[in-house]
């Protein structure tokens, strides 16, 4: 009798984030404020060693935004896996941009991703920009859209979302980004595009050993 069970392969993300991006710590056991302070102070220390100057009070104030973004990422991605990053271009400047990357092999995830890009995003913003792009992770669809929140007083957000159909792996890769600094939208979209070009994915056997 053969007790072997055929399991779907897993998708493993390989990301080499460009300079300026920091990984968001999604472990609820880690204090988000302390982690954000450590990140900003470390960047400030590097800048000082390179001959620059910083205002410690401005560094600590900027870290509060990174802490808030970290908590948001934890809430949105809890139980979904993936990776989350924020762009911190200068230790005195609050992060204006964050993104997450999910890679899943399941058919249900692929169906969800396709529906999001085919239906949900265009319904939310009929004027969204859609382009086909070739990325190292595979052929992709890039969508830049604007989201008007239902909550009164909440800021309008813009973002770039990318759907990748990996060449030699099942499932989908989904990159989602958001920012509210609309005046800098082209610059921030360019940062997301550069990040997307560093994302790669590989298929590994379920429970198998990774190289």
N, C-alpha and C positions, 0 to 999 in steps of 0.2 A: 504494500500500500504506500502511495506517495503522499506524504503529508506536506510537501512543499506548497507554499502559497505564492501565487504571482502577485507581486506588489508593484505599484506604479513607481517609476524612477522619481528621484527628487531633483529639484533644480537648485543649483548652488550659484549665488551671486558672487562675482568678482568685481570689485569696484576700486579704482585708483583715483580718488577724488582730487580734482585740481587744487592748487593752493587757495587758501581762504575758506575752504569748507571744513567743518568740524562734525564729528559723529555725535549724534544726540544719544545720551545714555538713557535707554528705555527701561532700566531696572527700577521698579518702584521703591526698592530698598535704598536706593541712592538718593540723597536729598538733592532736588533739582536746583535749588538756590546755591548750595555749596558747590555743586558740580559746575554750574555756569560761572560762578566767581573764579573757580580754579582755572577754567578755560580762558577767560578774559585776562586774568592776571598773568597767566603763562605767556599769552600772546604779547602782553605789555612788557613783560620781562625780556622777551626776545627782541622787541623793538628797541628797548633801551640799550641792550647789548650791542645792537647794530648802530647805535649813535643817535637814536631818536629820543623824543621826549613824550611823556604822557602825564595826564592829570589823574591821579589815583581815584579821586572822587568820580570823575567821568567814567573811568573804567568800571568801577563798581556799579554805577547807575546803568550803564549799558548792559551789564550782565543780567539785569532783571528781565530784559526782553528775552534773552536766551533761555532763562529759567521758565518763563511762561510758554515759550515755544516747545520746550522739552515736555512740559506737562500736557500740552495739547497733543503732541505726537504720541505720548504714552496712552492717552485716552482713545485716540482715533485708531491706533494700530494694535491695541491690546488683543492678543490671541491670533493675530494675523501674520506674524513673522515679518520678514523684510528688514530693511535698514532705513534709518532716518538721518538727515544731515541738515545743518544750517550754515548759511554763508556769513562769516564774520570777517569783513574786509579790513577792519581796524578795531583794536581793542576798546577805543573810546566811543565807537559808533554802534548803536543797537542793531542787531541782525534784522534785515529787511526781507529775508527770503529763506524759506525752508522747503525741503522736499522729502519724499519717501520713495523707496523702490521695493516693489514686491515681485517675486518670481515664484510661480506655483504651477505644477504640472497637471492639476486636476481638471477634468472636463468642466466641472461646475465653475471653477475660477475663470476658465477661458470664456465660458458663456457669459459670466458676469462682466468680464472686461470688454468683450465685444459689444454687449448691450450698453455699457457705459459710454463707449466711444461712438456707437452707431445712433443711440437714441438719447441718453440722458444729457450729455454735454451739449449737443445741438439744440435740444429742447430748452435748456437753460439759457443758451446764448445762440440764437439763430445766425448771428453774424460772426461766429467764431471762425478763426483762420485754420484751415486744414491743409497739411502738406504731407506727401509721402517722402520719407527719408531712409537712407541706408545707413545703418549703424553697425558697429562691431558685433552687437548682440543679435543682429538680424534685421530684416526689413521691418520698417516701423511707420506708424502714422503719428504725426506731431500735430497737436491741437492747442492753439492759444485762445483762451476765452476769458470772459469777464463774468463774475458772479455778483449779483445784487442780493444781499441777504434779506430774509424776511423780517429780522429784528430791526425795529426802528432805532436809528442811531449807529448801527453796526456799519463799519466801513465797507465800501465796494472792494472786492478782491479781484485780482487778475492772476492768471497762471498758465503754465505750459504743462500739458499732459502728453505722455508718450506711450503708445501701445506697441510692443515688439512681439512679433511672431518668430521665435528663435529658429534658425536654420536647421539645426540638428538636435533639437530637443522638443519635448512636448510642452503644452501649456502656453502661458503668456508671461511677459514681463511688463509691468505697469509702473511708470514713473509719474508721480504727481507733484506739482509745485504750486505754491501760492505766495502772493505778496500783496500789500495794500499801498505801497509807494508807487502809485500809478504814473507819476511824472517820470519815473526811472524805468518804465516797463521794458523798453527795448534793451537797455543794459542788463536788466535782471533776466530777461528771456535769453539773452546771449550767454549768460552764466549757466543757465540750465542746459542750454544746447551743448556747451562745452563739457558739462558734467555727464550728459547722456552718452557722449562719445567715449567715456571711460568705462561704461558699464558692459560687462560681459557675463555670460551665463553658461554653465555646463551641466550636463545631465549626469547624475551618479546613481548607481543602483540603490534602491531603498534599503537602508540599513547597511549599505556597503562602506568600504573604506575609501576615504577621499585621498587623492594624491598629495 
